[in-house]
Amino acid sequence: MKDTIYKYLNLLFTVTMILFVLMTAVIVLVQLVGIAVGNGGMVLGINDALKTYATWVSTICGLIAMVAHNFMPKKKKSHDGPTSIGPAKDAASSK
């Protein structure tokens, strides 16, 4: 059950993160173009149009990440490695 919830939350996190990054990139790129052509209305217009939505999407993304962390599957401890530090002793060579 926890694995299924985690998978859905991870999917929602990924979607909201992509949306947030794309919206932020659009804001920045349009503002750069507005600055380059000297159009202050373009700079302020894109800010007014997308800033609130980008903020909401980033907030939702962060909240999903916090909740998903609680549903993350536990990592199993592996004991495959050596248990002691130092060179390995061979039983045949120690005689």
FENWO-V640932 format. One record per residue. N is the residue number from 1. RES is the residue in three letters. PHI is phi in degrees with one decimal (NA if undefined). OMEGA is omega in radians with two decimals (NA if undefined). Layout:
BEGIN
N RES PHI OMEGA
N RES PHI OMEGA
END
This chain:
BEGIN
1 MET NA 3.14
2 LYS -64.6 3.14
3 ASP -64.7 3.14
4 THR -66.0 3.11
5 ILE -61.6 3.14
6 TYR -62.5 -3.14
7 LYS -62.9 3.12
8 TYR -66.9 3.11
9 LEU -64.8 3.11
10 ASN -64.7 3.09
11 LEU -64.2 3.11
12 LEU -62.5 3.09
13 PHE -60.2 -3.12
14 THR -62.8 -3.13
15 VAL -64.1 -3.12
16 THR -68.2 3.10
17 MET -66.0 3.12
18 ILE -63.5 3.11
19 LEU -60.5 -3.13
20 PHE -62.1 -3.13
21 VAL -65.0 3.13
22 LEU -65.1 3.14
23 MET -63.4 3.12
24 THR -65.9 3.11
25 ALA -63.2 3.11
26 VAL -62.8 3.12
27 ILE -58.2 -3.08
28 VAL -65.7 -3.11
29 LEU -65.4 3.12
30 VAL -66.7 3.09
31 GLN -65.9 3.08
32 LEU -63.2 3.10
33 VAL -64.5 3.12
34 GLY -61.6 3.09
35 ILE -67.8 -3.10
36 ALA -63.7 -3.11
37 VAL -93.2 3.10
38 GLY 75.3 -3.12
39 ASN -108.6 -3.13
40 GLY -65.9 3.12
41 GLY -64.2 3.10
42 MET -66.9 -3.13
43 VAL -63.5 -3.13
44 LEU -73.9 -3.11
45 GLY -65.2 -3.14
46 ILE -68.4 3.09
47 ASN -63.5 3.13
48 ASP -66.7 -3.07
49 ALA -75.5 -2.99
50 LEU -114.2 -3.02
51 LYS -60.1 -3.11
52 THR -64.0 -3.13
53 TYR -67.0 3.11
54 ALA -64.4 3.10
55 THR -65.9 3.11
56 TRP -64.1 -3.13
57 VAL -64.4 3.13
58 SER -67.6 3.09
59 THR -65.9 3.10
60 ILE -62.2 3.12
61 CYS -60.0 3.13
62 GLY -65.1 3.12
63 LEU -66.3 3.09
64 ILE -62.0 3.13
65 ALA -63.2 3.12
66 MET -65.5 -3.13
67 VAL -68.3 -3.12
68 ALA -62.1 3.13
69 HIS -59.9 3.13
70 ASN -72.2 -3.14
71 PHE -101.7 -3.10
72 MET -64.5 3.12
73 PRO -63.7 3.12
74 LYS -72.3 3.09
75 LYS -80.7 3.11
76 LYS -81.3 3.13
77 LYS -76.4 -3.13
78 SER -107.3 3.10
79 HIS -115.2 -3.10
80 ASP -79.4 -3.04
81 GLY -82.6 3.14
82 PRO -67.2 -3.14
83 THR -96.0 3.14
84 SER -128.2 3.13
85 ILE -97.4 3.12
86 GLY 126.2 -3.11
87 PRO -68.2 3.11
88 ALA -73.0 3.13
89 LYS -101.0 3.11
90 ASP -96.0 -3.09
91 ALA -63.2 -3.11
92 ALA -72.7 -3.09
93 SER -82.0 -3.12
94 SER -85.1 3.13
95 LYS -84.1 NA
END
